[in-house]
Amino acid sequence: MKKLLAIGLSLSIVASSATLAVSCGPGNTKNVQLWLLQESASATSKINSAYAQLVKDYNKQAKAAGKLQVDFKWKASGAINKTMITDKAKLPDLYVSYPDAVSYYKVASTTKDLVRDMKKTYGSNYEKDIQNGFVDPVFLTEGTIGEDINVLPYFKSLDFSTINLNLFREVYTILVTGSNDYTADEGKAMTDQINAYNAIRAKRTSNSNEQKNSDLSDIKIFGKIDAQGKVVVTKEQVQDMQDAFGGESAITALKERFDGKKGSEVINEIKAINARHSEILPFIRAINAGLTFNEGVDAIAQAKSDKNGKYAKMTTKTTNQHYAIAIDSLTNKFFMDYASQSGKTVADTTSADSDFIYTVNPNFDKKEATVTLDKESQAYKNTTSFLQELKNIALQNNNATNTDIAAQWDGVFLSGKMDASAKLYVSEYFNSGSTLYSSGSTAGMWAYQSSTNLNRYDILVTSAINAEGNQGYFLSQGPGIAGFNSQGSNAAEKEKTVTDFLNYIYKANVQAASSIQSGYLPSTKDGMSVFEKYHTEKFNVNTGEWNVDLDAETNADLKAEVERLESTYNFKFAPITAVDSNDIIVGKWLTNDMLVDYFGFNNQGVMDPRVMKNNLKYVIGTLNILGDGIRNSFDSALKTGTKTLMNLNDNPGTNFSELFTIGKENYNVSKWIYEKRNDLISDIYVNPKNKK
């Protein structure tokens, strides 16, 4: 059974009053105020555009009905905290936030009585639309504080992983046959079986041209291009890769693993290899050996063949550095590894008897909090031991003298925040063709579309890698909607408008359209069902035409679902014209196919949230007031600056297990947690968990 893991992780920023800043003035407070906070999204983000369009569409129909308008504003970091101090009567009726920030407002003396109860606000349709309407009801736990539901999930982004099937085929062929020839022996067998699976994948789309071109790209990474336009790997380079993999016995076991397997069986084995730490590590070692081979040849051909079979160097953004594996967020990996190891549906960050890797116990009367770090947690050990294995490989490459942390790890591992001066996008390196496995968020899935090298069938979507090899575990993020009780002379009228607005934006067609604009996923089952019709090319969002015959007997279930949705929400499937053409990701090769791979589909080949509900399990983390500060502390200790765990130049000998050692070194997470004090927590104590 697949399990979808959605750990509610806090990403909001709680700043001290001394550093708060706010954007322009309050605007027309006679109208309902909806703020998008910088802590949740930038002013240029797709989420900002999507909410602006939601409000514009709502106001159009509200004006016609003589109702109040909604004012939408993007607000700079700390806007709510500043308003709490200067004029709490101007706090927004609604705002977009990650859940942990709301836990702060729930406790702060100036706002604790004003925090909006979203269940009460939603009104009589709550049970139908919200309680029973989400893809999984545990989404509500993410925004529940005590007995109240204070944050409603709206846009969701899910952690997903990708496997480069083309690179797997190349490495497998080199290891097993000693060459990179796909026309004979095991190389041909692997190619044929992956292509057979891809041919089945291609039938899910209505694009006949794509169905004819579902074979793997002819890209080769290792070796050099000779005068005839062929890519040649030397015996020495092959030997280095084979030795790094584990030698003859390991390669024989690898070959036997695929002997006699067909199509989806081969794919399942590839997924299994890329699901377990211990199984992917030999491939990482082999790829690193191939990428760093320098015995008189150009180790990295990174070439693609033309229609005549001649290879030429590919143009990529990442020609100087290549990584066998890329994980966008290491902090997320700690949470995901806990979920895989424990199988818990709630990552408990607050209970004293929790087996989560850390817990937070605040005492608001004393304005202090105790953070307990569990260095003996098996999940913590799983993550840190895997990262240490990667570090050991990187140290062997002798790149530690480089001052650039990303360059120190060349050949091995990339993470999204390894460079303090710039954001590194794992998708760019994956698109170069030399990365076997990467992980990121569905909100950034569009970035994989920019590849001019890999094609859609080179990429296989899968779940996060972990120590147990448990497949189907994913992580969910995304800001929700919270608010403060309406104030002012027309507070009662504003409350009615807030209820009306929430009921409007949770209509399935409205949420699906805004999710397309934002690049995120809908949180409701029916919103996901409409969204699916767009993303699997059943419906053409640009022309407003169905790409399938709804009256055909084979599409009876689809027709019934379309009729149910249109009747329930009083709409007709139509082109989405309000979206900038650059933002319409519907129909592009990656999104529709990857989402179907990602979620699975029913026996009609349709992505169906009702089927998903029976097969997937979401896990939510409990809220805590230091949640975001602790996550940021992980990044600070792991990645950037001097003496961090990933800096091989000045800290090669420190093991990743020291992350939870209580200390004041830059690689101790406790050092950074101490600095996360705020107005409600003036003292933080960090302790190791006592053994029972």
PLY file of the C-alpha trace (Angstrom):
ply
format ascii 1.0
element vertex 692
property float x
property float y
property float z
element edge 691
property int vertex1
property int vertex2
end_header
0.00 0.00 0.00
1.30 3.42 -0.88
1.48 5.91 1.93
1.52 9.62 1.29
3.16 11.48 4.09
2.22 15.06 4.70
4.17 16.43 7.62
3.03 19.91 8.56
6.26 21.82 8.72
6.51 25.39 9.93
8.09 27.89 7.59
6.85 31.22 8.91
9.10 33.80 10.54
8.39 35.29 13.96
10.46 38.44 14.31
11.15 40.55 17.38
9.43 43.91 17.61
12.77 45.68 17.22
13.19 44.46 13.66
9.66 44.60 12.33
8.79 46.33 9.06
5.51 46.84 7.27
4.55 47.80 3.76
2.18 50.58 2.81
-0.79 51.77 4.90
-3.88 49.83 5.95
-6.09 50.70 2.98
-9.88 50.69 3.15
-10.64 48.89 6.40
-14.36 49.11 5.61
-13.68 46.24 3.23
-12.45 42.79 4.21
-8.64 42.68 4.35
-6.73 39.66 2.98
-2.96 39.78 3.42
-0.35 37.55 1.82
2.67 37.69 4.12
6.23 37.76 2.84
6.98 34.89 5.23
4.66 32.76 3.08
5.43 33.97 -0.45
7.30 36.70 -2.29
5.61 39.61 -4.03
6.51 38.13 -7.41
5.42 34.57 -6.61
2.76 32.62 -8.46
0.85 32.33 -5.18
0.63 36.12 -5.05
-0.77 36.21 -8.59
-3.22 33.40 -7.82
-4.65 35.07 -4.72
-4.90 38.40 -6.54
-6.93 36.69 -9.25
-9.12 34.91 -6.67
-9.98 38.23 -5.07
-10.57 39.93 -8.42
-12.98 37.19 -9.50
-14.77 37.17 -6.15
-15.16 40.95 -6.09
-16.71 40.93 -9.55
-19.56 38.67 -8.50
-19.80 40.22 -5.01
-20.19 43.71 -6.46
-23.01 42.52 -8.69
-24.73 41.12 -5.59
-24.20 44.31 -3.58
-21.76 42.71 -1.13
-18.61 44.12 0.47
-15.36 43.89 -1.45
-12.15 42.12 -0.40
-8.89 44.10 -0.44
-5.86 41.94 -1.21
-2.36 43.10 -0.25
1.08 41.56 -0.16
2.77 42.56 3.10
6.44 42.71 3.99
7.93 40.55 6.71
6.63 41.26 10.21
3.53 43.16 9.08
1.16 41.47 11.52
3.55 41.88 14.45
3.91 45.58 13.64
0.13 46.01 13.44
-0.25 44.19 16.78
1.83 46.97 18.31
0.67 50.04 16.41
-3.06 49.47 15.88
-4.49 46.00 16.41
-7.87 47.24 15.14
-6.32 47.09 11.69
-5.31 43.43 11.87
-6.41 41.59 8.70
-9.66 39.67 8.59
-7.81 36.94 6.67
-4.16 36.25 5.92
-2.09 33.56 4.21
0.33 31.90 6.59
2.16 28.74 7.56
0.54 27.27 10.68
3.25 27.85 13.29
2.93 31.63 13.03
-0.70 31.33 14.07
0.34 29.50 17.24
2.30 32.64 18.14
-0.74 34.89 17.68
-2.87 32.41 19.63
-0.68 32.98 22.69
0.32 36.65 22.35
-1.67 38.75 24.82
-2.63 41.38 22.23
-4.14 38.90 19.78
-5.08 35.69 21.61
-8.74 36.72 21.85
-8.87 37.86 18.23
-7.56 34.76 16.42
-10.27 33.60 14.07
-12.00 30.23 14.55
-12.07 29.13 10.92
-14.63 26.39 11.52
-17.12 28.84 12.97
-16.35 31.40 10.26
-16.90 28.98 7.39
-20.49 28.50 8.46
-23.11 25.85 7.72
-21.23 24.33 4.77
-18.22 23.46 6.92
-18.94 19.76 7.36
-19.63 19.19 3.67
-16.89 21.36 2.17
-14.17 21.20 4.80
-14.50 18.42 7.34
-15.31 15.80 4.71
-13.99 17.64 1.67
-10.23 17.56 1.99
-8.10 15.00 0.22
-7.44 13.78 3.75
-9.12 15.16 6.90
-5.81 15.17 8.77
-4.97 18.31 6.79
-7.06 20.02 9.46
-4.75 18.81 12.22
-2.03 20.92 10.68
-3.99 24.05 11.55
-5.60 22.91 14.80
-4.60 24.62 18.04
-6.23 23.11 21.10
-9.87 22.59 20.20
-9.98 25.26 17.51
-9.27 25.05 13.79
-7.30 28.22 13.15
-5.75 27.52 9.73
-7.51 26.07 6.68
-5.24 24.43 4.09
-5.69 25.78 0.58
-2.69 25.36 -1.72
-0.59 22.26 -1.07
2.85 21.34 -2.33
4.07 17.79 -2.02
7.62 16.55 -1.80
8.45 14.36 -4.79
11.55 12.56 -6.05
12.76 11.86 -9.56
14.88 9.11 -11.06
16.84 9.62 -14.27
16.05 6.38 -16.11
18.44 7.23 -18.92
21.37 7.60 -16.51
20.39 4.47 -14.62
20.44 2.57 -17.92
23.92 3.92 -18.71
25.44 3.12 -15.32
23.85 -0.34 -15.27
25.17 -1.12 -18.75
28.71 0.03 -17.93
28.76 -1.95 -14.69
27.33 -5.17 -16.09
28.85 -5.24 -19.60
31.95 -3.09 -19.26
30.80 -0.85 -22.11
28.16 1.77 -22.89
26.65 -0.15 -25.80
22.85 -0.31 -25.66
22.50 -2.39 -28.82
23.49 -5.76 -27.36
23.37 -7.94 -24.26
22.19 -6.49 -20.94
22.35 -2.93 -22.25
19.79 -3.73 -24.92
17.65 -5.76 -22.53
17.47 -2.90 -20.01
16.72 -0.38 -22.77
13.97 -2.54 -24.27
12.20 -3.09 -20.96
12.28 0.57 -19.90
11.02 1.59 -23.34
8.24 -1.00 -23.10
7.13 0.51 -19.81
7.34 4.02 -21.25
5.15 3.00 -24.17
2.44 2.13 -21.66
2.99 5.43 -19.86
2.60 7.29 -23.16
-0.86 5.84 -23.74
-2.18 7.88 -20.84
-1.92 11.01 -22.94
-4.00 11.90 -25.97
-1.00 13.16 -27.91
-0.28 10.57 -30.60
3.06 12.18 -31.45
4.23 11.72 -27.88
3.15 8.10 -27.99
5.48 7.58 -30.94
8.43 9.16 -29.13
8.40 7.54 -25.72
11.85 5.92 -25.93
14.67 7.02 -23.66
16.87 9.85 -24.85
20.17 8.76 -26.32
22.29 10.68 -23.81
25.63 9.45 -22.52
27.44 11.05 -19.62
30.63 9.04 -19.19
33.60 8.84 -21.57
34.78 11.04 -24.40
33.54 11.77 -27.91
35.84 10.34 -30.57
36.44 11.55 -34.14
33.54 9.46 -35.45
31.07 11.06 -33.05
30.85 8.05 -30.74
31.15 8.14 -26.96
33.89 5.85 -25.72
34.59 4.78 -22.15
38.04 3.42 -21.44
38.73 0.20 -19.58
40.27 2.26 -16.79
37.16 4.38 -16.33
34.95 1.29 -16.40
37.17 -0.42 -13.84
37.01 2.57 -11.51
33.22 2.57 -11.66
32.98 -1.19 -11.15
35.37 -1.11 -8.19
33.48 1.78 -6.61
30.21 -0.10 -6.97
31.56 -3.03 -4.99
33.32 -5.29 -7.45
32.37 -8.48 -9.23
30.08 -10.01 -6.61
28.02 -6.83 -6.23
27.70 -6.46 -10.00
26.66 -10.09 -10.41
23.94 -9.57 -7.79
22.80 -6.45 -9.64
22.55 -8.33 -12.94
20.64 -11.20 -11.35
18.22 -8.73 -9.84
16.98 -7.81 -13.32
17.33 -11.18 -15.07
14.03 -12.25 -16.61
12.11 -9.18 -15.46
9.85 -7.28 -17.84
8.51 -3.74 -18.14
6.93 -2.65 -14.88
8.91 -5.30 -12.96
12.13 -3.61 -14.08
10.76 -0.21 -13.12
9.76 -1.51 -9.69
13.31 -2.75 -9.13
14.73 0.62 -10.17
12.34 2.34 -7.76
13.37 -0.05 -4.97
17.06 0.70 -5.52
16.37 4.42 -5.37
14.21 4.03 -2.28
16.80 2.66 0.16
19.96 4.37 1.43
22.07 1.23 1.34
21.05 0.38 -2.23
21.56 3.77 -3.84
24.96 4.36 -2.21
26.84 1.92 -4.51
25.37 3.74 -7.52
26.42 7.09 -6.06
29.95 5.77 -5.57
30.06 4.42 -9.13
28.69 7.63 -10.66
31.13 9.71 -8.63
34.00 7.50 -9.83
32.91 8.01 -13.42
32.45 11.76 -13.03
35.80 12.30 -11.32
37.87 9.93 -13.49
40.83 11.87 -14.89
43.32 9.37 -16.27
44.01 11.08 -19.57
40.42 11.24 -20.87
37.57 13.68 -20.67
35.58 11.82 -18.02
32.31 13.60 -18.78
31.11 13.40 -22.35
27.62 14.68 -21.42
26.64 14.14 -25.02
23.44 13.55 -26.96
23.14 11.81 -30.31
21.48 13.21 -33.41
19.23 11.26 -35.77
22.32 9.81 -37.44
23.68 8.45 -34.17
26.51 10.98 -33.85
27.08 12.48 -30.43
27.75 16.12 -29.63
28.36 17.91 -26.35
25.13 19.10 -24.72
24.65 22.70 -23.69
23.67 22.92 -20.03
23.77 25.43 -17.20
25.85 23.06 -15.09
28.80 22.05 -17.26
31.42 22.44 -14.52
29.83 20.55 -11.65
27.84 17.32 -11.56
26.18 15.51 -8.67
25.07 11.89 -8.41
22.26 12.80 -6.01
20.51 16.10 -5.24
18.11 16.78 -2.35
16.60 20.25 -2.18
15.88 20.36 1.57
17.95 18.42 4.08
15.69 19.58 6.90
12.74 18.00 5.13
14.72 14.77 4.86
15.03 14.55 8.64
11.25 14.76 8.91
10.68 12.29 6.09
13.12 9.75 7.52
11.34 9.95 10.87
8.01 9.27 9.20
9.37 6.33 7.24
11.01 4.81 10.30
8.09 5.30 12.69
5.07 5.02 10.41
3.35 7.59 12.62
0.51 9.70 11.26
1.49 12.60 13.51
5.01 13.91 13.99
4.61 15.03 17.58
6.86 18.01 18.38
5.35 18.88 21.75
4.68 15.81 23.95
7.34 14.81 26.45
6.94 11.13 25.57
7.15 11.70 21.80
9.62 9.64 19.78
10.13 12.46 17.29
13.70 13.72 16.88
13.00 16.89 18.87
10.30 18.31 21.13
9.48 21.83 22.32
8.00 22.55 25.74
7.13 26.25 26.18
6.30 27.92 29.48
4.65 31.19 28.52
4.27 32.36 32.13
8.05 32.31 32.49
8.63 33.30 28.85
10.89 30.31 28.31
11.01 27.08 26.32
12.91 23.83 26.57
13.95 22.07 23.38
14.87 18.40 23.72
17.02 16.78 21.04
16.93 13.00 20.70
20.35 11.98 19.43
19.47 8.32 20.04
16.41 8.42 17.79
16.70 5.76 15.09
15.31 8.17 12.53
17.99 10.73 13.42
20.67 8.07 13.13
19.30 6.97 9.76
19.57 10.46 8.30
22.92 11.43 9.75
24.58 8.12 8.86
23.46 8.46 5.22
24.76 12.02 5.04
28.04 10.88 6.59
28.40 8.18 3.92
28.02 10.89 1.27
30.58 13.05 3.09
33.07 10.19 3.15
32.75 9.82 -0.63
33.20 13.56 -1.16
36.31 13.67 1.03
37.95 11.04 -1.18
37.66 13.41 -4.17
40.18 15.82 -2.62
38.08 18.91 -3.38
38.10 20.07 0.24
40.55 22.90 -0.44
37.92 24.65 -2.55
36.27 27.48 -0.63
32.94 26.94 -2.43
30.94 24.32 -0.51
29.03 23.13 -3.58
32.32 22.61 -5.44
33.67 20.60 -2.50
30.90 18.07 -3.06
31.31 17.88 -6.85
30.52 14.41 -8.15
28.55 13.37 -5.09
25.80 15.47 -3.54
24.00 18.78 -3.96
21.53 20.45 -1.62
19.54 23.60 -2.22
21.21 25.84 0.37
24.85 24.79 0.09
25.79 28.15 -1.42
25.34 31.03 1.01
25.31 33.62 -1.75
22.88 32.04 -4.22
20.05 29.54 -4.41
21.10 26.31 -6.10
18.28 24.65 -8.00
18.52 20.87 -7.99
16.30 20.75 -11.08
19.01 22.45 -13.17
21.53 19.78 -12.26
19.03 16.99 -12.78
18.17 18.41 -16.19
21.83 18.26 -17.18
21.49 14.48 -17.28
24.24 13.59 -14.80
22.13 13.30 -11.63
20.52 9.93 -10.89
18.13 10.97 -8.11
16.72 14.31 -6.98
13.99 15.51 -4.66
12.01 18.73 -4.55
8.51 20.15 -4.30
5.62 19.91 -6.73
5.45 23.70 -6.52
8.73 23.69 -8.45
7.83 20.80 -10.74
7.55 23.22 -13.65
11.33 23.79 -13.47
11.98 20.28 -14.76
10.22 21.31 -17.95
13.11 23.60 -18.86
15.32 20.68 -19.84
16.27 20.60 -23.51
18.18 17.39 -22.94
16.05 14.92 -21.01
12.60 14.06 -22.32
9.52 13.26 -20.27
10.14 9.53 -20.42
13.66 9.81 -19.04
12.12 10.97 -15.76
10.34 8.70 -13.31
8.58 10.20 -10.30
8.91 8.29 -7.06
8.86 8.77 -3.31
11.56 9.85 -0.89
14.59 7.69 -0.22
15.01 6.36 3.32
16.82 3.73 5.37
14.01 1.19 5.30
13.26 1.39 1.59
9.63 2.18 2.37
8.11 3.53 -0.81
5.19 5.92 -1.03
6.26 8.41 1.63
5.89 12.04 0.64
5.86 15.34 2.49
3.27 18.08 2.24
3.74 21.80 2.67
2.04 25.00 1.61
0.58 28.00 3.46
-3.02 28.01 4.60
-5.62 30.67 5.36
-6.05 32.11 8.85
-7.44 35.35 10.21
-8.46 37.66 13.00
-12.02 38.46 13.99
-13.38 41.40 12.03
-13.40 44.76 13.77
-14.82 48.22 13.15
-18.30 49.68 12.84
-19.31 47.19 10.12
-17.68 44.13 11.72
-20.83 42.02 11.35
-21.06 42.77 7.63
-17.38 41.96 7.18
-17.85 38.65 8.98
-20.57 37.71 6.49
-18.26 38.61 3.61
-15.41 36.53 5.05
-17.75 33.53 5.21
-18.98 34.17 1.67
-15.42 34.55 0.37
-14.26 31.29 1.96
-17.25 29.42 0.57
-16.44 30.86 -2.86
-12.74 29.97 -2.99
-13.37 26.38 -1.86
-15.63 25.67 -4.83
-13.93 22.86 -6.75
-13.59 24.72 -10.04
-12.32 27.88 -8.34
-9.70 26.06 -6.30
-8.56 23.98 -9.28
-8.12 27.06 -11.47
-6.24 28.98 -8.79
-4.04 25.96 -8.10
-3.08 25.90 -11.76
-2.13 29.56 -11.53
-0.11 29.08 -8.36
1.71 25.91 -9.39
0.44 24.26 -6.20
-2.11 21.48 -5.72
-5.71 21.75 -4.48
-6.38 20.64 -0.92
-9.91 19.30 -1.54
-11.00 16.07 -3.18
-13.30 17.74 -5.68
-10.78 20.48 -6.38
-8.26 17.76 -7.14
-10.75 16.00 -9.39
-11.25 19.12 -11.54
-7.50 19.75 -11.46
-6.89 16.22 -12.72
-9.08 16.72 -15.77
-6.82 19.57 -16.79
-3.51 17.98 -15.94
-4.00 14.65 -17.63
-5.04 16.36 -20.85
-8.58 14.99 -20.68
-9.68 18.61 -20.97
-7.82 21.26 -22.95
-7.60 24.35 -20.77
-6.58 26.52 -23.73
-9.36 25.60 -26.20
-12.11 24.51 -23.83
-12.54 21.22 -25.68
-12.48 17.67 -24.37
-9.68 15.54 -25.76
-11.73 12.41 -25.16
-15.21 11.36 -26.25
-17.28 11.62 -23.08
-20.12 9.71 -24.72
-17.93 6.69 -25.44
-18.71 3.65 -23.33
-15.13 3.52 -22.05
-15.50 7.04 -20.63
-18.79 6.51 -18.79
-17.22 7.00 -15.36
-15.42 10.12 -16.51
-18.62 11.59 -17.95
-20.51 10.88 -14.74
-17.81 12.58 -12.68
-17.79 15.62 -14.96
-21.57 15.92 -14.72
-21.44 15.58 -10.91
-18.81 18.30 -10.57
-20.54 20.72 -12.93
-23.90 20.19 -11.23
-22.57 20.43 -7.67
-20.56 23.60 -8.23
-22.70 25.18 -10.95
-19.99 25.64 -13.55
-18.93 24.34 -16.95
-15.42 23.25 -17.86
-14.04 26.15 -19.87
-10.71 27.69 -20.90
-8.80 29.41 -18.15
-8.20 32.81 -19.69
-7.16 34.84 -16.67
-3.76 33.20 -16.40
-0.62 34.53 -18.02
0.30 32.11 -20.79
3.69 31.56 -19.17
1.98 30.30 -16.02
-0.29 27.76 -17.69
1.55 24.54 -17.05
-1.40 22.41 -18.02
-0.67 20.16 -20.97
3.08 20.57 -20.81
4.86 17.25 -20.93
6.20 17.06 -17.43
3.31 18.13 -15.28
0.50 15.98 -16.57
2.50 12.76 -16.80
4.48 13.27 -13.61
1.40 14.02 -11.55
-0.25 10.80 -12.72
2.93 8.88 -11.86
3.06 10.69 -8.57
-0.45 10.03 -7.36
-1.35 6.82 -9.12
-4.57 6.29 -11.01
-7.66 4.12 -11.01
-8.42 1.32 -13.46
-9.64 3.83 -16.02
-6.27 5.58 -15.92
-7.77 8.60 -14.17
-6.11 10.26 -11.18
-8.83 10.00 -8.58
-8.67 11.47 -5.06
-11.23 8.96 -3.85
-8.89 6.17 -4.90
-5.98 8.09 -3.41
-7.75 8.31 -0.07
-7.88 4.53 0.19
-4.23 4.03 -0.70
-2.35 6.96 0.78
-1.67 8.08 4.30
-0.91 11.66 5.29
1.10 12.50 8.40
0.93 15.93 10.00
3.30 17.51 12.49
1.97 19.22 15.58
2.44 22.98 15.83
5.02 24.57 18.08
6.04 28.16 18.55
9.71 27.55 17.68
9.04 25.32 14.69
10.41 27.61 12.02
13.35 28.68 14.14
14.39 25.08 14.65
14.11 24.30 10.94
16.28 27.30 10.13
18.75 26.13 12.77
19.12 22.83 10.93
20.07 24.67 7.76
22.52 26.91 9.61
24.36 24.00 11.22
24.39 21.83 8.11
25.16 23.87 5.09
26.66 27.33 4.91
29.43 29.23 6.62
32.50 28.17 8.56
32.67 24.96 10.57
29.31 23.70 9.35
28.90 20.00 8.76
29.01 20.27 4.97
32.06 22.54 4.82
34.80 20.09 3.90
37.40 22.86 3.83
37.42 23.78 7.51
35.44 20.93 9.03
36.30 17.65 7.28
36.52 15.50 10.39
33.24 16.24 12.18
30.63 13.51 11.84
27.05 14.39 10.97
25.97 12.70 14.21
27.35 15.76 16.04
24.44 17.85 14.78
22.48 17.10 17.97
25.43 17.32 20.34
24.70 20.16 22.76
27.36 22.78 22.14
28.25 26.15 20.71
30.04 25.10 17.53
28.54 26.16 14.21
27.77 22.50 13.44
25.68 22.11 16.62
22.03 22.84 15.95
21.68 23.89 19.61
23.93 26.91 18.99
21.46 28.27 16.44
18.33 27.34 18.40
19.51 29.50 21.31
19.29 32.50 18.97
15.62 31.97 18.05
14.15 33.93 20.95
11.11 36.11 20.34
8.72 38.35 22.24
7.01 35.40 23.95
10.10 33.26 24.53
13.02 35.20 26.00
14.99 32.15 27.20
15.56 28.85 25.38
17.13 25.78 26.96
18.36 22.95 24.76
18.85 19.54 26.37
19.58 16.00 25.22
16.80 13.48 25.68
17.42 11.31 28.71
17.51 7.58 28.15
14.76 5.66 29.92
0 1
1 2
2 3
3 4
4 5
5 6
6 7
7 8
8 9
9 10
10 11
11 12
12 13
13 14
14 15
15 16
16 17
17 18
18 19
19 20
20 21
21 22
22 23
23 24
24 25
25 26
26 27
27 28
28 29
29 30
30 31
31 32
32 33
33 34
34 35
35 36
36 37
37 38
38 39
39 40
40 41
41 42
42 43
43 44
44 45
45 46
46 47
47 48
48 49
49 50
50 51
51 52
52 53
53 54
54 55
55 56
56 57
57 58
58 59
59 60
60 61
61 62
62 63
63 64
64 65
65 66
66 67
67 68
68 69
69 70
70 71
71 72
72 73
73 74
74 75
75 76
76 77
77 78
78 79
79 80
80 81
81 82
82 83
83 84
84 85
85 86
86 87
87 88
88 89
89 90
90 91
91 92
92 93
93 94
94 95
95 96
96 97
97 98
98 99
99 100
100 101
101 102
102 103
103 104
104 105
105 106
106 107
107 108
108 109
109 110
110 111
111 112
112 113
113 114
114 115
115 116
116 117
117 118
118 119
119 120
120 121
121 122
122 123
123 124
124 125
125 126
126 127
127 128
128 129
129 130
130 131
131 132
132 133
133 134
134 135
135 136
136 137
137 138
138 139
139 140
140 141
141 142
142 143
143 144
144 145
145 146
146 147
147 148
148 149
149 150
150 151
151 152
152 153
153 154
154 155
155 156
156 157
157 158
158 159
159 160
160 161
161 162
162 163
163 164
164 165
165 166
166 167
167 168
168 169
169 170
170 171
171 172
172 173
173 174
174 175
175 176
176 177
177 178
178 179
179 180
180 181
181 182
182 183
183 184
184 185
185 186
186 187
187 188
188 189
189 190
190 191
191 192
192 193
193 194
194 195
195 196
196 197
197 198
198 199
199 200
200 201
201 202
202 203
203 204
204 205
205 206
206 207
207 208
208 209
209 210
210 211
211 212
212 213
213 214
214 215
215 216
216 217
217 218
218 219
219 220
220 221
221 222
222 223
223 224
224 225
225 226
226 227
227 228
228 229
229 230
230 231
231 232
232 233
233 234
234 235
235 236
236 237
237 238
238 239
239 240
240 241
241 242
242 243
243 244
244 245
245 246
246 247
247 248
248 249
249 250
250 251
251 252
252 253
253 254
254 255
255 256
256 257
257 258
258 259
259 260
260 261
261 262
262 263
263 264
264 265
265 266
266 267
267 268
268 269
269 270
270 271
271 272
272 273
273 274
274 275
275 276
276 277
277 278
278 279
279 280
280 281
281 282
282 283
283 284
284 285
285 286
286 287
287 288
288 289
289 290
290 291
291 292
292 293
293 294
294 295
295 296
296 297
297 298
298 299
299 300
300 301
301 302
302 303
303 304
304 305
305 306
306 307
307 308
308 309
309 310
310 311
311 312
312 313
313 314
314 315
315 316
316 317
317 318
318 319
319 320
320 321
321 322
322 323
323 324
324 325
325 326
326 327
327 328
328 329
329 330
330 331
331 332
332 333
333 334
334 335
335 336
336 337
337 338
338 339
339 340
340 341
341 342
342 343
343 344
344 345
345 346
346 347
347 348
348 349
349 350
350 351
351 352
352 353
353 354
354 355
355 356
356 357
357 358
358 359
359 360
360 361
361 362
362 363
363 364
364 365
365 366
366 367
367 368
368 369
369 370
370 371
371 372
372 373
373 374
374 375
375 376
376 377
377 378
378 379
379 380
380 381
381 382
382 383
383 384
384 385
385 386
386 387
387 388
388 389
389 390
390 391
391 392
392 393
393 394
394 395
395 396
396 397
397 398
398 399
399 400
400 401
401 402
402 403
403 404
404 405
405 406
406 407
407 408
408 409
409 410
410 411
411 412
412 413
413 414
414 415
415 416
416 417
417 418
418 419
419 420
420 421
421 422
422 423
423 424
424 425
425 426
426 427
427 428
428 429
429 430
430 431
431 432
432 433
433 434
434 435
435 436
436 437
437 438
438 439
439 440
440 441
441 442
442 443
443 444
444 445
445 446
446 447
447 448
448 449
449 450
450 451
451 452
452 453
453 454
454 455
455 456
456 457
457 458
458 459
459 460
460 461
461 462
462 463
463 464
464 465
465 466
466 467
467 468
468 469
469 470
470 471
471 472
472 473
473 474
474 475
475 476
476 477
477 478
478 479
479 480
480 481
481 482
482 483
483 484
484 485
485 486
486 487
487 488
488 489
489 490
490 491
491 492
492 493
493 494
494 495
495 496
496 497
497 498
498 499
499 500
500 501
501 502
502 503
503 504
504 505
505 506
506 507
507 508
508 509
509 510
510 511
511 512
512 513
513 514
514 515
515 516
516 517
517 518
518 519
519 520
520 521
521 522
522 523
523 524
524 525
525 526
526 527
527 528
528 529
529 530
530 531
531 532
532 533
533 534
534 535
535 536
536 537
537 538
538 539
539 540
540 541
541 542
542 543
543 544
544 545
545 546
546 547
547 548
548 549
549 550
550 551
551 552
552 553
553 554
554 555
555 556
556 557
557 558
558 559
559 560
560 561
561 562
562 563
563 564
564 565
565 566
566 567
567 568
568 569
569 570
570 571
571 572
572 573
573 574
574 575
575 576
576 577
577 578
578 579
579 580
580 581
581 582
582 583
583 584
584 585
585 586
586 587
587 588
588 589
589 590
590 591
591 592
592 593
593 594
594 595
595 596
596 597
597 598
598 599
599 600
600 601
601 602
602 603
603 604
604 605
605 606
606 607
607 608
608 609
609 610
610 611
611 612
612 613
613 614
614 615
615 616
616 617
617 618
618 619
619 620
620 621
621 622
622 623
623 624
624 625
625 626
626 627
627 628
628 629
629 630
630 631
631 632
632 633
633 634
634 635
635 636
636 637
637 638
638 639
639 640
640 641
641 642
642 643
643 644
644 645
645 646
646 647
647 648
648 649
649 650
650 651
651 652
652 653
653 654
654 655
655 656
656 657
657 658
658 659
659 660
660 661
661 662
662 663
663 664
664 665
665 666
666 667
667 668
668 669
669 670
670 671
671 672
672 673
673 674
674 675
675 676
676 677
677 678
678 679
679 680
680 681
681 682
682 683
683 684
684 685
685 686
686 687
687 688
688 689
689 690
690 691
